[in-house]
Amino acid sequence: MSDNGHSRHRDLDWGLMIIGIAIVAAAVILGGALVRMKRAGDTISVTGSAKREIVSDLVLWRATITAQRPTMKEAYAEIKSQTERVRKFLKDNRVPDGEVTFRALQTSQVDEYNERGMQTGRVLGYRMEQPFEVSSARVDSITALSVRAGDLASENITMWSNPPEYLFTGLAALRIEMLGEATKDATARATQIAEASGGKLGPVRSAQMGVFQITTRNSTAVSDWGFYDTTTKEKDITAVVRLSYALR
């Protein structure tokens, strides 16, 4: 082979070698970039929670006075008499007028039915219902009063009484505080996980507030829509947040 042929062959080999080195270098650089991009896109999702014990500061007691008589006039006279007696009962027990609300009087006709469940067309009488409620910050006093209300039955007062409902009026402000506490808890969890895996915690990528669970003390009851117990004076409130953080 001539010198010119050998020279062209060497030039070709060097060219191919340079191209190969360039391809490898590009692959290394590109690979490193992909790794960095992948790490930059990694996230960690955690759930944080906060729990507080609360005591209800508002009680709501609902009851309904009832009367049934053959005529509407008699039914009205009876419901009026019973309502006046209940008003006196509340006043005697030092319940201020501002804590008592009497709702609209409800009237219904009592029809006669035969053995086949069909109306006979005869009216047996009229039924009237007088709902009322007591809303008070004196939780213990009204609770005790709702128990003593059963004594009215001895005076021929027909009244259906519901169990008191226990509420907490500071819930709006407490929710904000507890969301902050739950967020701190989530951040602490995420930091521990990131450091254990050799990484560092980056900025928050997404945040989702969970529902609040207000339950009886030491209860494990939960609901997807949130839980609000009103049957007990002392309760637990739990807040949950779900956060996603970037990893560095």
MIDOSE-1310 file (N, C-alpha, C; in nm, 2 decimals, decimal comma, always signed):
residues 248
msdn	+0,09/-0,12/+0,00/+0,00/+0,00/+0,00/+0,09/+0,12/+0,00; +0,05/+0,23/-0,07/+0,13/+0,35/-0,08/+0,12/+0,43/+0,05; +0,22/+0,52/+0,06/+0,22/+0,60/+0,18/+0,09/+0,69/+0,19; +0,04/+0,73/+0,07/-0,08/+0,80/+0,08/-0,20/+0,72/+0,13
ghsr	-0,20/+0,59/+0,10/-0,31/+0,50/+0,14/-0,30/+0,48/+0,29; -0,17/+0,45/+0,34/-0,15/+0,44/+0,49/-0,20/+0,56/+0,56; -0,16/+0,68/+0,51/-0,20/+0,80/+0,57/-0,35/+0,82/+0,58; -0,42/+0,79/+0,47/-0,56/+0,80/+0,48/-0,62/+0,70/+0,58
hrdl	-0,57/+0,58/+0,59/-0,62/+0,48/+0,68/-0,60/+0,53/+0,83; -0,48/+0,59/+0,85/-0,45/+0,64/+0,99/-0,55/+0,75/+1,02; -0,57/+0,84/+0,93/-0,66/+0,95/+0,95/-0,80/+0,90/+0,98; -0,84/+0,80/+0,91/-0,98/+0,74/+0,93/-0,99/+0,68/+1,07
dwgl	-0,88/+0,61/+1,11/-0,89/+0,55/+1,25/-0,89/+0,65/+1,35; -0,81/+0,76/+1,34/-0,81/+0,87/+1,43/-0,95/+0,94/+1,44; -1,01/+0,95/+1,32/-1,14/+1,02/+1,32/-1,24/+0,93/+1,39; -1,24/+0,80/+1,36/-1,34/+0,71/+1,43/-1,31/+0,71/+1,58
miig	-1,19/+0,71/+1,62/-1,16/+0,71/+1,76/-1,21/+0,84/+1,83; -1,19/+0,95/+1,76/-1,23/+1,08/+1,82/-1,38/+1,09/+1,83; -1,45/+1,03/+1,73/-1,60/+1,03/+1,73/-1,65/+0,94/+1,84; -1,58/+0,82/+1,86/-1,61/+0,73/+1,97/-1,60/+0,80/+2,11
iaiv	-1,48/+0,87/+2,12/-1,46/+0,94/+2,25/-1,57/+1,04/+2,28; -1,60/+1,11/+2,17/-1,71/+1,22/+2,18/-1,84/+1,16/+2,22; -1,87/+1,04/+2,16/-2,00/+0,98/+2,19/-2,00/+0,93/+2,34; -1,89/+0,87/+2,38/-1,88/+0,83/+2,52/-1,89/+0,95/+2,62
aaav	-1,82/+1,06/+2,59/-1,82/+1,17/+2,67/-1,96/+1,23/+2,68; -2,03/+1,24/+2,56/-2,17/+1,29/+2,56/-2,26/+1,21/+2,64; -2,24/+1,07/+2,63/-2,32/+0,98/+2,71/-2,30/+1,00/+2,86; -2,18/+1,02/+2,90/-2,15/+1,04/+3,04/-2,21/+1,17/+3,09
ilgg	-2,19/+1,28/+3,01/-2,25/+1,41/+3,04/-2,40/+1,40/+3,05; -2,46/+1,34/+2,94/-2,60/+1,33/+2,94/-2,66/+1,25/+3,05; -2,58/+1,14/+3,08/-2,62/+1,05/+3,19/-2,62/+1,12/+3,32; -2,52/+1,20/+3,34/-2,51/+1,28/+3,47/-2,62/+1,38/+3,47
alvr	-2,66/+1,44/+3,36/-2,77/+1,54/+3,36/-2,90/+1,47/+3,39; -2,92/+1,35/+3,33/-3,04/+1,28/+3,36/-3,05/+1,24/+3,51; -2,94/+1,20/+3,57/-2,94/+1,17/+3,71/-2,98/+1,29/+3,79; -2,91/+1,40/+3,76/-2,94/+1,53/+3,83/-3,09/+1,57/+3,81
mkra	-3,14/+1,55/+3,69/-3,28/+1,59/+3,67/-3,37/+1,49/+3,74; -3,34/+1,37/+3,75/-3,42/+1,27/+3,82/-3,42/+1,30/+3,97; -3,30/+1,33/+4,02/-3,30/+1,37/+4,17/-3,37/+1,50/+4,20; -3,36/+1,59/+4,10/-3,43/+1,72/+4,13/-3,58/+1,70/+4,12
gdti	-3,62/+1,60/+4,05/-3,77/+1,58/+4,04/-3,82/+1,49/+4,15; -3,74/+1,43/+4,23/-3,78/+1,34/+4,33/-3,86/+1,41/+4,44; -3,96/+1,35/+4,49/-4,04/+1,41/+4,60/-4,07/+1,31/+4,71; -4,10/+1,36/+4,82/-4,14/+1,28/+4,93/-4,27/+1,33/+4,99
svtg	-4,36/+1,24/+5,01/-4,49/+1,27/+5,06/-4,51/+1,22/+5,20; -4,56/+1,30/+5,29/-4,57/+1,27/+5,43/-4,71/+1,32/+5,48; -4,75/+1,26/+5,59/-4,87/+1,31/+5,66/-4,83/+1,36/+5,80; -4,88/+1,47/+5,84/-4,85/+1,53/+5,97/-4,98/+1,54/+6,04
sakr	-4,98/+1,54/+6,18/-5,10/+1,55/+6,25/-5,08/+1,63/+6,38; -5,19/+1,68/+6,44/-5,18/+1,75/+6,57/-5,31/+1,71/+6,64; -5,30/+1,70/+6,77/-5,41/+1,66/+6,85/-5,42/+1,75/+6,98; -5,54/+1,79/+7,01/-5,57/+1,87/+7,13/-5,69/+1,82/+7,20
eivs	-5,69/+1,84/+7,33/-5,80/+1,81/+7,42/-5,88/+1,94/+7,43; -6,01/+1,93/+7,41/-6,10/+2,05/+7,43/-6,21/+2,02/+7,52; -6,27/+2,12/+7,58/-6,39/+2,11/+7,67/-6,50/+2,20/+7,61; -6,61/+2,15/+7,59/-6,72/+2,22/+7,53/-6,76/+2,34/+7,61
dlvl	-6,78/+2,46/+7,55/-6,82/+2,58/+7,62/-6,96/+2,63/+7,58; -7,03/+2,54/+7,51/-7,17/+2,58/+7,47/-7,25/+2,45/+7,47; -7,37/+2,46/+7,53/-7,46/+2,35/+7,53/-7,59/+2,39/+7,46; -7,65/+2,30/+7,39/-7,77/+2,32/+7,31/-7,87/+2,21/+7,35
wrat	-7,98/+2,25/+7,42/-8,08/+2,15/+7,46/-8,21/+2,18/+7,39; -8,26/+2,08/+7,31/-8,38/+2,09/+7,24/-8,49/+2,00/+7,29; -8,61/+2,05/+7,29/-8,73/+1,97/+7,34/-8,85/+2,02/+7,27; -8,96/+1,94/+7,27/-9,08/+1,97/+7,21/-9,20/+1,94/+7,30
itaq	-9,29/+2,04/+7,32/-9,41/+2,02/+7,40/-9,52/+1,98/+7,30; -9,60/+1,88/+7,34/-9,70/+1,83/+7,25/-9,84/+1,82/+7,32; -9,94/+1,84/+7,24/-10,08/+1,83/+7,29/-10,17/+1,77/+7,18; -10,26/+1,69/+7,21/-10,35/+1,63/+7,11/-10,49/+1,63/+7,17
rptm	-10,59/+1,70/+7,10/-10,73/+1,71/+7,15/-10,82/+1,69/+7,03; -10,95/+1,66/+7,06/-11,05/+1,64/+6,95/-11,07/+1,76/+6,86; -11,06/+1,88/+6,92/-11,07/+2,00/+6,83/-10,95/+2,08/+6,83; -10,94/+2,17/+6,73/-10,82/+2,25/+6,72/-10,81/+2,35/+6,84
keay	-10,93/+2,40/+6,87/-10,94/+2,50/+6,98/-10,89/+2,44/+7,11; -10,93/+2,32/+7,14/-10,89/+2,25/+7,26/-10,74/+2,22/+7,26; -10,69/+2,18/+7,14/-10,55/+2,15/+7,13/-10,46/+2,27/+7,15; -10,51/+2,39/+7,10/-10,44/+2,51/+7,12/-10,44/+2,55/+7,27
aeik	-10,55/+2,54/+7,33/-10,56/+2,58/+7,47/-10,47/+2,49/+7,56; -10,46/+2,37/+7,52/-10,37/+2,27/+7,60/-10,22/+2,30/+7,58; -10,19/+2,33/+7,45/-10,05/+2,35/+7,42/-10,00/+2,49/+7,48; -10,09/+2,58/+7,48/-10,06/+2,71/+7,54/-10,04/+2,70/+7,69
sqte	-10,13/+2,62/+7,76/-10,11/+2,60/+7,90/-9,98/+2,53/+7,94; -9,95/+2,43/+7,86/-9,83/+2,35/+7,89/-9,70/+2,44/+7,86; -9,71/+2,52/+7,76/-9,60/+2,61/+7,72/-9,57/+2,71/+7,83; -9,68/+2,76/+7,89/-9,66/+2,86/+8,00/-9,60/+2,79/+8,12
rvrk	-9,64/+2,66/+8,15/-9,58/+2,59/+8,26/-9,43/+2,57/+8,24; -9,39/+2,53/+8,11/-9,25/+2,51/+8,08/-9,17/+2,64/+8,09; -9,23/+2,75/+8,05/-9,16/+2,88/+8,06/-9,13/+2,91/+8,21; -9,23/+2,88/+8,30/-9,22/+2,90/+8,44/-9,11/+2,81/+8,50
flkd	-9,10/+2,69/+8,45/-9,00/+2,59/+8,49/-8,86/+2,65/+8,46; -8,84/+2,70/+8,34/-8,72/+2,75/+8,30/-8,68/+2,88/+8,38; -8,78/+2,96/+8,40/-8,75/+3,09/+8,48/-8,72/+3,05/+8,62; -8,79/+2,96/+8,68/-8,76/+2,92/+8,82/-8,62/+2,86/+8,84
nrvp	-8,57/+2,81/+8,73/-8,43/+2,75/+8,73/-8,33/+2,85/+8,68; -8,37/+2,98/+8,68/-8,28/+3,09/+8,64/-8,22/+3,08/+8,50; -8,30/+3,04/+8,41/-8,26/+3,04/+8,27/-8,31/+3,17/+8,21; -8,21/+3,26/+8,17/-8,25/+3,39/+8,11/-8,33/+3,37/+7,98
dgev	-8,42/+3,47/+7,96/-8,50/+3,46/+7,83/-8,41/+3,46/+7,71; -8,30/+3,53/+7,72/-8,21/+3,53/+7,60/-8,15/+3,40/+7,57; -8,16/+3,30/+7,66/-8,10/+3,17/+7,63/-8,21/+3,07/+7,57; -8,34/+3,12/+7,57/-8,45/+3,03/+7,53/-8,51/+3,08/+7,40
tfra	-8,53/+2,99/+7,31/-8,59/+3,03/+7,18/-8,71/+2,93/+7,15; -8,83/+2,98/+7,14/-8,95/+2,90/+7,11/-8,97/+2,91/+6,96; -8,97/+2,80/+6,89/-8,99/+2,80/+6,75/-9,14/+2,81/+6,71; -9,17/+2,81/+6,58/-9,31/+2,82/+6,53/-9,39/+2,70/+6,57
lqts	-9,51/+2,73/+6,61/-9,61/+2,62/+6,65/-9,64/+2,53/+6,53; -9,64/+2,40/+6,55/-9,67/+2,31/+6,44/-9,80/+2,24/+6,46; -9,89/+2,24/+6,36/-10,02/+2,17/+6,38/-10,04/+2,07/+6,27; -10,10/+1,95/+6,31/-10,13/+1,85/+6,22/-10,26/+1,78/+6,25
qvde	-10,33/+1,73/+6,15/-10,46/+1,66/+6,17/-10,44/+1,51/+6,19; -10,51/+1,46/+6,29/-10,50/+1,32/+6,32/-10,61/+1,24/+6,25; -10,58/+1,17/+6,15/-10,69/+1,10/+6,07/-10,71/+0,96/+6,12; -10,83/+0,90/+6,10/-10,86/+0,77/+6,14/-10,82/+0,67/+6,02
yner	-10,77/+0,55/+6,05/-10,74/+0,45/+5,95/-10,81/+0,32/+5,99; -10,85/+0,25/+5,89/-10,91/+0,12/+5,92/-10,81/+0,01/+5,93; -10,85/-0,11/+5,94/-10,76/-0,22/+5,96/-10,67/-0,25/+5,84; -10,71/-0,20/+5,72/-10,63/-0,22/+5,60/-10,54/-0,10/+5,58
gmqt	-10,53/-0,01/+5,67/-10,44/+0,10/+5,66/-10,50/+0,21/+5,57; -10,63/+0,21/+5,54/-10,69/+0,31/+5,46/-10,76/+0,42/+5,54; -10,75/+0,54/+5,50/-10,82/+0,65/+5,57/-10,97/+0,64/+5,56; -11,03/+0,66/+5,67/-11,18/+0,64/+5,68/-11,25/+0,77/+5,65
grvl	-11,18/+0,88/+5,65/-11,23/+1,02/+5,63/-11,27/+1,08/+5,76; -11,26/+1,01/+5,87/-11,29/+1,07/+6,00/-11,17/+1,13/+6,06; -11,19/+1,25/+6,12/-11,08/+1,32/+6,19/-11,09/+1,29/+6,34; -10,98/+1,23/+6,39/-10,98/+1,19/+6,54/-10,95/+1,31/+6,62
gyrm	-10,88/+1,41/+6,57/-10,84/+1,52/+6,65/-10,73/+1,60/+6,59; -10,67/+1,68/+6,67/-10,56/+1,77/+6,62/-10,44/+1,76/+6,71; -10,32/+1,76/+6,65/-10,20/+1,75/+6,73/-10,12/+1,88/+6,71; -10,07/+1,94/+6,82/-9,99/+2,06/+6,81/-9,86/+2,03/+6,88
eqpf	-9,75/+2,09/+6,83/-9,62/+2,07/+6,88/-9,55/+2,21/+6,89; -9,49/+2,23/+7,01/-9,42/+2,36/+7,03/-9,28/+2,33/+7,06; -9,19/+2,34/+6,96/-9,05/+2,32/+6,98/-8,98/+2,44/+7,05; -8,88/+2,41/+7,13/-8,80/+2,52/+7,19/-8,66/+2,46/+7,21
evss	-8,57/+2,56/+7,23/-8,43/+2,52/+7,26/-8,37/+2,61/+7,35; -8,27/+2,56/+7,43/-8,20/+2,64/+7,52/-8,05/+2,64/+7,48; -7,99/+2,75/+7,45/-7,85/+2,76/+7,41/-7,78/+2,84/+7,52; -7,68/+2,78/+7,58/-7,61/+2,85/+7,70/-7,47/+2,81/+7,71
arvd	-7,39/+2,91/+7,77/-7,25/+2,88/+7,80/-7,24/+2,81/+7,94; -7,36/+2,80/+8,01/-7,36/+2,74/+8,14/-7,38/+2,59/+8,12; -7,28/+2,52/+8,07/-7,29/+2,39/+8,03/-7,34/+2,29/+8,13; -7,28/+2,30/+8,25/-7,32/+2,20/+8,36/-7,46/+2,23/+8,41
sita	-7,50/+2,36/+8,42/-7,63/+2,39/+8,47/-7,74/+2,34/+8,38; -7,73/+2,37/+8,25/-7,83/+2,33/+8,16/-7,84/+2,17/+8,14; -7,72/+2,11/+8,15/-7,72/+1,96/+8,15/-7,80/+1,91/+8,27; -7,78/+1,96/+8,39/-7,86/+1,92/+8,50/-8,01/+1,95/+8,48
lsvr	-8,04/+2,07/+8,43/-8,18/+2,11/+8,40/-8,25/+2,01/+8,31; -8,18/+1,97/+8,20/-8,24/+1,88/+8,11/-8,28/+1,74/+8,17; -8,21/+1,71/+8,28/-8,24/+1,58/+8,35/-8,36/+1,61/+8,44; -8,37/+1,72/+8,51/-8,48/+1,75/+8,59/-8,61/+1,78/+8,52
agdl	-8,60/+1,81/+8,39/-8,72/+1,83/+8,31/-8,81/+1,72/+8,31; -8,76/+1,60/+8,33/-8,85/+1,48/+8,34/-8,96/+1,49/+8,45; -8,93/+1,58/+8,55/-9,03/+1,59/+8,66/-9,16/+1,66/+8,61; -9,15/+1,73/+8,50/-9,27/+1,79/+8,44/-9,38/+1,69/+8,40
asen	-9,34/+1,57/+8,38/-9,44/+1,46/+8,34/-9,54/+1,44/+8,45; -9,49/+1,46/+8,58/-9,59/+1,45/+8,69/-9,70/+1,55/+8,69; -9,68/+1,66/+8,62/-9,78/+1,77/+8,60/-9,86/+1,75/+8,47; -9,85/+1,64/+8,41/-9,92/+1,61/+8,29/-9,87/+1,70/+8,17
itmw	-9,74/+1,73/+8,18/-9,68/+1,80/+8,07/-9,62/+1,70/+7,98; -9,67/+1,70/+7,85/-9,61/+1,60/+7,75/-9,50/+1,67/+7,67; -9,38/+1,63/+7,70/-9,27/+1,69/+7,64/-9,16/+1,59/+7,60; -9,12/+1,60/+7,47/-9,01/+1,51/+7,42/-8,88/+1,59/+7,43
snpp	-8,79/+1,53/+7,50/-8,66/+1,60/+7,53/-8,55/+1,53/+7,46; -8,46/+1,60/+7,38/-8,34/+1,54/+7,32/-8,22/+1,56/+7,42; -8,13/+1,47/+7,41/-8,01/+1,48/+7,49/-7,94/+1,61/+7,45; -7,87/+1,68/+7,55/-7,80/+1,80/+7,52/-7,69/+1,78/+7,42
eylf	-7,66/+1,88/+7,34/-7,55/+1,88/+7,24/-7,44/+1,97/+7,29; -7,32/+1,92/+7,29/-7,21/+2,00/+7,34/-7,12/+2,04/+7,23; -7,10/+2,18/+7,22/-7,03/+2,24/+7,12/-6,91/+2,32/+7,17; -6,82/+2,35/+7,08/-6,70/+2,43/+7,11/-6,69/+2,55/+7,02
tgla	-6,70/+2,67/+7,08/-6,71/+2,79/+7,00/-6,58/+2,84/+6,95; -6,47/+2,80/+7,00/-6,34/+2,85/+6,96/-6,28/+2,76/+6,85; -6,36/+2,69/+6,78/-6,31/+2,59/+6,68/-6,23/+2,66/+6,56; -6,29/+2,77/+6,51/-6,23/+2,83/+6,40/-6,08/+2,88/+6,42
alri	-6,06/+2,94/+6,54/-5,92/+2,99/+6,57/-5,83/+2,87/+6,60; -5,89/+2,77/+6,66/-5,81/+2,65/+6,70/-5,76/+2,57/+6,57; -5,85/+2,57/+6,47/-5,81/+2,50/+6,35/-5,69/+2,56/+6,29; -5,68/+2,69/+6,29/-5,56/+2,75/+6,23/-5,43/+2,71/+6,30
emlg	-5,44/+2,72/+6,44/-5,32/+2,68/+6,52/-5,28/+2,53/+6,49; -5,38/+2,45/+6,49/-5,35/+2,30/+6,47/-5,30/+2,27/+6,33; -5,34/+2,34/+6,23/-5,29/+2,32/+6,10/-5,14/+2,36/+6,10; -5,10/+2,46/+6,17/-4,96/+2,50/+6,18/-4,88/+2,39/+6,26
eatk	-4,94/+2,33/+6,36/-4,87/+2,22/+6,44/-4,86/+2,10/+6,35; -4,97/+2,07/+6,27/-4,96/+1,95/+6,19/-4,86/+1,96/+6,08; -4,84/+2,09/+6,03/-4,74/+2,11/+5,92/-4,60/+2,10/+5,98; -4,58/+2,14/+6,10/-4,45/+2,12/+6,16/-4,42/+1,98/+6,18
data	-4,52/+1,90/+6,22/-4,50/+1,76/+6,24/-4,47/+1,69/+6,11; -4,54/+1,73/+6,00/-4,51/+1,67/+5,87/-4,37/+1,70/+5,82; -4,32/+1,83/+5,85/-4,19/+1,87/+5,81/-4,08/+1,79/+5,88; -4,10/+1,77/+6,01/-4,01/+1,69/+6,09/-4,00/+1,55/+6,04
ratq	-4,11/+1,49/+6,01/-4,11/+1,35/+5,96/-4,03/+1,35/+5,82; -4,07/+1,44/+5,73/-4,00/+1,44/+5,60/-3,85/+1,47/+5,61; -3,81/+1,55/+5,71/-3,66/+1,58/+5,73/-3,59/+1,45/+5,77; -3,65/+1,38/+5,86/-3,59/+1,26/+5,91/-3,57/+1,16/+5,80
iaea	-3,68/+1,14/+5,72/-3,67/+1,04/+5,61/-3,57/+1,09/+5,51; -3,56/+1,21/+5,47/-3,47/+1,26/+5,37/-3,32/+1,24/+5,42; -3,30/+1,28/+5,54/-3,16/+1,26/+5,60/-3,12/+1,12/+5,61; -3,22/+1,03/+5,64/-3,18/+0,89/+5,65/-3,15/+0,83/+5,52
sggk	-3,20/+0,89/+5,41/-3,17/+0,84/+5,27/-3,06/+0,91/+5,21; -2,99/+1,00/+5,28/-2,88/+1,07/+5,23/-2,91/+1,19/+5,15; -3,03/+1,24/+5,16/-3,07/+1,36/+5,08/-3,10/+1,48/+5,18; -3,15/+1,58/+5,12/-3,19/+1,70/+5,19/-3,33/+1,74/+5,15
lgpv	-3,40/+1,80/+5,24/-3,54/+1,84/+5,21/-3,54/+1,97/+5,13; -3,62/+1,97/+5,03/-3,63/+2,09/+4,94/-3,76/+2,16/+4,98; -3,81/+2,25/+4,89/-3,93/+2,32/+4,91/-4,06/+2,23/+4,90; -4,17/+2,29/+4,95/-4,29/+2,22/+4,94/-4,34/+2,22/+4,80
rsaq	-4,38/+2,10/+4,75/-4,44/+2,09/+4,61/-4,59/+2,10/+4,61; -4,65/+2,04/+4,72/-4,80/+2,04/+4,72/-4,84/+2,03/+4,87; -4,95/+2,08/+4,90/-5,01/+2,07/+5,04/-5,16/+2,04/+5,03; -5,20/+1,95/+5,12/-5,35/+1,92/+5,12/-5,39/+1,91/+5,27
mgvf	-5,49/+1,98/+5,30/-5,55/+1,98/+5,43/-5,65/+1,87/+5,45; -5,63/+1,78/+5,55/-5,73/+1,68/+5,57/-5,84/+1,72/+5,65; -5,94/+1,64/+5,67/-6,06/+1,67/+5,75/-6,03/+1,67/+5,90; -6,10/+1,75/+5,98/-6,08/+1,75/+6,12/-6,17/+1,64/+6,19
qitt	-6,12/+1,57/+6,28/-6,19/+1,47/+6,36/-6,21/+1,52/+6,50; -6,34/+1,55/+6,54/-6,37/+1,59/+6,67/-6,45/+1,47/+6,74; -6,38/+1,40/+6,83/-6,44/+1,28/+6,88/-6,44/+1,28/+7,04; -6,51/+1,18/+7,09/-6,51/+1,17/+7,24/-6,36/+1,14/+7,28
rnst	-6,34/+1,17/+7,41/-6,20/+1,16/+7,46/-6,15/+1,02/+7,44; -6,03/+1,01/+7,38/-5,96/+0,88/+7,36/-6,03/+0,79/+7,26; -6,11/+0,84/+7,18/-6,18/+0,76/+7,07/-6,09/+0,75/+6,95; -6,11/+0,64/+6,88/-6,04/+0,61/+6,75/-6,13/+0,63/+6,63
avsd	-6,25/+0,68/+6,65/-6,35/+0,70/+6,54/-6,30/+0,80/+6,44; -6,31/+0,77/+6,31/-6,27/+0,86/+6,21/-6,38/+0,85/+6,10; -6,38/+0,96/+6,01/-6,47/+0,96/+5,90/-6,40/+1,03/+5,78; -6,43/+0,99/+5,66/-6,37/+1,05/+5,54/-6,42/+1,19/+5,53
wgfy	-6,54/+1,22/+5,58/-6,59/+1,36/+5,57/-6,57/+1,44/+5,70; -6,50/+1,38/+5,79/-6,48/+1,45/+5,92/-6,58/+1,41/+6,02; -6,54/+1,42/+6,14/-6,63/+1,37/+6,25/-6,65/+1,48/+6,36; -6,77/+1,50/+6,40/-6,79/+1,60/+6,50/-6,89/+1,55/+6,60
dttt	-6,83/+1,50/+6,71/-6,91/+1,45/+6,82/-6,98/+1,56/+6,90; -7,11/+1,55/+6,93/-7,17/+1,65/+7,01/-7,24/+1,58/+7,14; -7,20/+1,46/+7,17/-7,27/+1,39/+7,28/-7,19/+1,40/+7,41; -7,07/+1,45/+7,41/-6,99/+1,46/+7,53/-6,93/+1,60/+7,54
kekd	-6,91/+1,64/+7,67/-6,86/+1,77/+7,70/-6,71/+1,77/+7,67; -6,63/+1,67/+7,70/-6,49/+1,66/+7,68/-6,46/+1,59/+7,55; -6,38/+1,65/+7,47/-6,35/+1,59/+7,34/-6,20/+1,59/+7,30; -6,17/+1,52/+7,19/-6,04/+1,53/+7,13/-6,06/+1,59/+6,99
itav	-5,97/+1,68/+6,95/-5,97/+1,72/+6,81/-5,84/+1,69/+6,74; -5,85/+1,64/+6,62/-5,73/+1,60/+6,55/-5,73/+1,66/+6,41; -5,61/+1,72/+6,38/-5,60/+1,79/+6,25/-5,49/+1,71/+6,17; -5,51/+1,70/+6,04/-5,42/+1,62/+5,95/-5,39/+1,70/+5,83
vrls	-5,26/+1,71/+5,79/-5,22/+1,77/+5,66/-5,13/+1,67/+5,58; -5,14/+1,68/+5,45/-5,05/+1,59/+5,37/-4,97/+1,68/+5,28; -4,84/+1,67/+5,29/-4,74/+1,76/+5,22/-4,65/+1,67/+5,13; -4,61/+1,73/+5,02/-4,51/+1,67/+4,93/-4,39/+1,77/+4,92
yalr	-4,27/+1,72/+4,95/-4,15/+1,81/+4,94/-4,06/+1,76/+4,83; -3,99/+1,85/+4,77/-3,88/+1,82/+4,68/-3,76/+1,77/+4,76; -3,69/+1,68/+4,69/-3,56/+1,63/+4,75/-3,44/+1,69/+4,67; -3,34/+1,73/+4,75/-3,22/+1,78/+4,68/-3,10/+1,68/+4,69
